[in-house]
Amino acid sequence: MIELRQLQHQFVIGKKGKEKVLPVLHDINLRIGQGEIVAIVGRSGSGKSTLLNLMSGYIRPTGGDIIVNGRNVTRLSEGEWADFRLQNFGFMFQSFQLIPSMTAYENAELPLVLKGVGADKRRRRVMDMLERVGLAEYAGHYPGELSGGQQQRVSVARALMLNPPIILADEPTGSLDSENESVLLEMIRDLNREQGLTFVIITHDEQVASIAHRTLTLKDGRITDQRIQGGV
């Protein structure tokens, strides 16, 4: 489903004429199969978030190839990547990334609006998803009126709105207490088991990593360890 071949990335920093090259990722080779939960762990600065951003097309690699669902996406145009991303990926973030001026309903609805889905179909889909995450009664509430756990569940509903086969999650439990973390992890397990969704999760939390089928350790831009644990 996702294959990385000799993936490399470097950032150029500093003023023009005094640029400095900062290597971040080195020759990453990785295959992630359909229905896998893969956790990527490592210290801050190891390249975890950069790797996730490369997979999703938000930044372009300086070397190597990215194949998603059999398509080499490395050289897609910005417009092509935006369309491909909308169809293939859902996203979960530590900071939830909800728009404060929009209700829970409107935040969850956004992917359908971007895709041009009609209003009646959007309404049915959004309410179905909010019901699924236990937030139908909070559809008219704004993010500031919701708890952290509720905001994360809105982001889950939004991530699933277009039935993407792949969910990319960057520290999805980082802003949650232990109770809400457990709720979210159980939701991820259920989605994986029932729908066969693929999850790539960046985390520093061993509890989060424990639900993965594989845990990869990234150190200094290289995968240095792989642990197969079968998921929970």
C-alpha positions as CSV (number, residue, x, y, z in Angstrom):
1,M,0.0,0.0,0.0
2,I,2.9,2.4,0.9
3,E,6.4,1.8,-0.4
4,L,9.4,4.0,0.2
5,R,12.4,3.4,-1.9
6,Q,15.8,4.9,-1.0
7,L,13.9,7.9,0.3
8,Q,16.1,10.9,1.3
9,H,15.4,14.4,2.4
10,Q,17.4,17.4,3.4
11,F,16.5,21.0,4.3
12,V,18.4,24.0,3.1
13,I,18.6,26.7,5.8
14,G,20.2,30.1,6.1
15,K,20.4,33.2,4.0
16,K,21.1,33.1,0.3
17,G,24.8,32.7,-0.3
18,K,25.3,31.3,3.2
19,E,23.0,28.3,2.9
20,K,23.6,25.2,5.0
21,V,22.3,21.8,4.0
22,L,20.7,19.9,6.8
23,P,20.2,16.1,6.0
24,V,17.1,14.7,7.8
25,L,16.4,11.3,6.2
26,H,18.8,8.8,4.7
27,D,18.0,6.0,2.3
28,I,14.7,4.9,3.9
29,N,13.3,1.7,2.5
30,L,10.0,0.6,3.9
31,R,6.8,-1.3,2.9
32,I,3.6,-0.9,4.7
33,G,0.8,-3.3,3.7
34,Q,-2.9,-2.9,3.6
35,G,-4.5,-3.2,7.0
36,E,-1.3,-2.7,9.0
37,I,-0.9,-0.5,12.0
38,V,2.7,0.8,12.0
39,A,4.1,2.9,14.8
40,I,7.2,5.0,14.2
41,V,9.0,6.1,17.3
42,G,12.2,8.1,18.0
43,R,13.6,11.1,19.7
44,S,12.7,14.6,18.8
45,G,14.6,15.6,15.7
46,S,15.0,12.0,14.4
47,G,12.9,12.8,11.3
48,K,9.5,11.2,12.3
49,S,7.3,14.1,11.3
50,T,9.3,14.8,8.1
51,L,8.8,11.2,7.1
52,L,5.0,11.5,7.6
53,N,4.9,14.8,5.6
54,L,6.8,13.1,2.8
55,M,4.3,10.2,2.7
56,S,1.4,12.6,2.5
57,G,2.9,14.8,-0.1
58,Y,3.1,18.0,1.9
59,I,6.8,18.2,1.2
60,R,8.8,16.6,-1.6
61,P,11.7,14.3,-1.1
62,T,15.1,15.3,-2.4
63,G,15.8,11.7,-3.4
64,G,14.0,8.4,-3.8
65,D,10.5,7.3,-4.6
66,I,7.1,7.1,-2.8
67,I,4.6,4.6,-4.1
68,V,1.1,4.6,-2.7
69,N,-1.5,2.1,-3.9
70,G,0.7,1.2,-6.8
71,R,1.2,4.7,-8.0
72,N,4.5,6.6,-7.9
73,V,3.4,9.9,-6.4
74,T,6.9,11.4,-6.1
75,R,6.5,13.8,-9.0
76,L,2.9,14.7,-8.9
77,S,2.0,18.3,-9.3
78,E,0.6,20.2,-6.4
79,G,-2.9,19.9,-7.8
80,E,-2.6,16.2,-8.5
81,W,-1.2,15.6,-5.0
82,A,-4.2,17.5,-3.5
83,D,-6.7,15.3,-5.3
84,F,-4.7,12.1,-4.5
85,R,-4.4,13.1,-0.8
86,L,-8.1,13.8,-0.5
87,Q,-9.0,10.3,-1.9
88,N,-6.3,8.2,-0.1
89,F,-5.5,9.8,3.2
90,G,-7.1,10.8,6.4
91,F,-5.2,12.8,9.1
92,M,-5.1,12.9,12.8
93,F,-3.0,15.4,14.7
94,Q,-1.9,16.1,18.3
95,S,-3.4,19.6,18.1
96,F,-6.6,18.4,16.4
97,Q,-6.4,21.0,13.7
98,L,-10.0,22.1,14.0
99,I,-11.1,25.5,12.7
100,P,-12.2,27.5,15.8
101,S,-14.9,29.5,13.9
102,M,-16.6,26.3,12.6
103,T,-18.9,23.9,14.5
104,A,-18.1,20.3,15.1
105,Y,-20.5,19.6,12.2
106,E,-18.8,22.0,9.9
107,N,-15.3,20.8,10.8
108,A,-16.2,17.2,10.1
109,E,-18.0,18.2,6.9
110,L,-15.0,20.0,5.4
111,P,-13.6,17.0,3.3
112,L,-17.0,16.5,1.7
113,V,-17.2,20.2,0.8
114,L,-13.8,20.1,-0.8
115,K,-14.9,17.1,-2.8
116,G,-18.0,18.8,-4.0
117,V,-20.5,16.4,-2.4
118,G,-24.1,17.7,-2.4
119,A,-25.7,19.2,0.7
120,D,-28.2,16.4,1.5
121,K,-25.6,13.7,1.1
122,R,-23.2,15.7,3.2
123,R,-25.7,16.0,6.0
124,R,-26.4,12.3,6.2
125,R,-22.8,11.4,6.1
126,V,-21.7,13.9,8.7
127,M,-24.4,13.0,11.2
128,D,-23.7,9.3,10.7
129,M,-20.0,9.9,11.5
130,L,-20.7,12.1,14.4
131,E,-23.0,9.5,15.8
132,R,-20.4,6.9,15.3
133,V,-17.9,8.8,17.4
134,G,-20.5,9.6,20.0
135,L,-20.8,13.3,19.3
136,A,-24.1,13.7,17.3
137,E,-25.6,15.8,20.1
138,Y,-22.6,18.2,20.0
139,A,-22.8,18.9,16.2
140,G,-23.6,22.6,16.8
141,H,-20.8,23.1,19.3
142,Y,-17.6,25.0,18.5
143,P,-14.2,23.5,19.3
144,G,-13.8,25.8,22.3
145,E,-16.9,24.4,23.8
146,L,-15.6,20.8,23.6
147,S,-13.2,18.9,25.7
148,G,-9.9,17.7,24.3
149,G,-11.2,14.2,23.9
150,Q,-14.3,15.4,22.1
151,Q,-12.2,17.6,19.8
152,Q,-10.0,14.6,18.9
153,R,-13.2,12.6,18.1
154,V,-14.3,15.3,15.7
155,S,-11.0,15.1,14.0
156,V,-11.4,11.3,13.7
157,A,-14.8,11.8,12.1
158,R,-13.3,14.3,9.7
159,A,-10.4,11.9,8.9
160,L,-12.9,9.1,8.1
161,M,-15.3,11.2,6.1
162,L,-14.2,10.1,2.6
163,N,-13.5,6.5,3.6
164,P,-9.7,6.8,3.0
165,P,-7.8,3.6,3.1
166,I,-4.9,5.1,5.0
167,I,-4.8,7.2,8.1
168,L,-1.7,9.2,9.0
169,A,-1.5,10.2,12.6
170,D,1.1,12.5,14.2
171,E,1.1,12.1,18.0
172,P,-2.7,11.7,18.0
173,T,-2.9,11.2,21.8
174,G,-0.3,13.8,22.8
175,S,-3.0,16.2,24.1
176,L,-5.2,13.6,25.7
177,D,-5.5,12.4,29.3
178,S,-5.2,8.6,29.9
179,E,-8.9,8.0,29.7
180,N,-9.4,9.7,26.4
181,E,-6.2,8.1,25.1
182,S,-7.7,4.6,25.8
183,V,-10.9,5.6,24.0
184,L,-9.0,6.8,20.9
185,L,-6.8,3.7,20.8
186,E,-9.8,1.4,21.1
187,M,-11.4,3.3,18.2
188,I,-8.2,2.8,16.1
189,R,-8.2,-0.9,16.9
190,D,-11.9,-1.2,15.9
191,L,-11.4,0.7,12.6
192,N,-8.4,-1.5,11.7
193,R,-10.2,-4.7,12.5
194,E,-13.6,-3.9,11.0
195,Q,-12.6,-1.9,8.0
196,G,-9.0,-2.9,7.4
197,L,-7.8,0.7,7.6
198,T,-4.0,1.2,7.4
199,F,-2.6,3.4,10.2
200,V,0.9,5.0,10.2
201,I,1.3,6.6,13.7
202,I,4.1,8.8,14.8
203,T,4.4,8.6,18.6
204,H,6.7,8.7,21.6
205,D,4.1,6.9,23.8
206,E,4.7,3.2,24.4
207,Q,1.0,2.6,25.1
208,V,0.2,3.9,21.6
209,A,3.0,1.9,20.0
210,S,1.7,-1.3,21.7
211,I,-1.4,-1.4,19.5
212,A,0.7,-1.5,16.3
213,H,1.6,-4.6,14.3
214,R,5.1,-3.2,13.8
215,T,7.1,-0.6,15.6
216,L,9.9,1.1,13.7
217,T,12.6,3.1,15.5
218,L,14.0,6.2,13.6
219,K,17.3,7.5,14.7
220,D,19.3,10.3,13.0
221,G,17.2,9.9,9.9
222,R,17.6,6.1,9.6
223,I,15.4,3.2,10.6
224,T,17.6,1.4,13.2
225,D,15.2,-1.1,14.6
226,Q,12.0,-3.0,13.7
227,R,9.8,-4.8,16.2
228,I,7.0,-7.0,15.1
229,Q,4.3,-7.4,17.8
230,G,1.1,-8.4,16.1
231,G,-1.1,-5.6,17.4
232,V,-3.6,-5.9,20.2
